[in-house]
Amino acid sequence: MFDDKFKNLTGMSWEEAATYCNRLFFEATKLDEEAYLILMSDEADQDVWKRFAALKAVAKLKHATARLEWLRLTRILNSIDPKCGRATLTR
């Protein structure tokens, strides 16, 4: 019953939704790591700093997207069953 309600509200099972959020967080972390690799592998000229800043901005946006999606999903989870929806993102 829970799974049916969740899927009706989100179009995904809870497992699919959690996996999707985890993937978004993983991608954000990977982008952030790639940004720092740019600094380590090249001379710190203006072009390197621009590429670093651009990649950091994409990573930040991806992380914000992941966080908003996780919060949306936990709100839905709480609306279905408050006891199930204790999975919250703390910061």
N, C-alpha and C positions, 0 to 999 in steps of 0.2 A: 504494500500500500504506500509506504513512504517513497519507494523508488518510483512508483507510478506518478505520484503527485509532483515529485521533484522533476521528473522528465517532462511532465505536462507544462510546468512553469519555465523550464530552461531549455528544453529540447535535447538535454543530455542526461545520462545517468549520473549519480553522484561520483562514481569512479571516473567517468569521462571528464566531468567538470573539474575534479581535483587534479587529474592528470594534465588537463589543459592549463590550469593555473600554475602547476609545477613547471610545465614546459616554458611558460612565459617568464617565470622567475629565473629559470635556468638560462634562457636566452639573454635576459638582462644582465645576469652575472657574467656570462661569456663575453658579451659586448664590452662590459666594463673592464674585464681582464685584457681584452684585445686593445683597448685604449691605452692601458698602461704598458703593454708590450711595444706599442709605437714609441713611447718615450724611451724605453730601454734599448731599442734596436737602432735608433737613428740619432743623428746629432740634433740637438734641441734648437733648430732654427724655427723661423716663423711658420713655415709650411707644416712642420711636424706638430707645432702647437695647435694650428688650425685643425689638422686631422684628428688630433687628440680630443680637442673640444667638441668637434662634430660627433665623434663616436661616443663620447661621454654623454652628449645630449640625447642621442638615440637610446643609449642604455638607460638613462634616467626616464625617458618617456616610456620605454618598454616596462621598466619597473613600476612606474605609476599605473600603467595599464593593468599589469598583473595584480597590483594591490587593489585597484578598484574592482576588478573582476572577482577577486577573492572575497572582498567585502560584500559585493552583490550576492554572491552565492551563499555566504553565511547568513545574510539577511533572509534569503529565501528559505534556507535550512531552518532558521529560527521561526519563520512563519508557519512552517509545516509542523515542527515539533521542537519547542524550546529546549527540551532536554538533549536533543541531537545537535542543536546548533551552537554548542559551546566552543566550536572550533573558530577562534578569532585570531586575527593578526594583530600582534602587539608591536608597538613601536615606542 
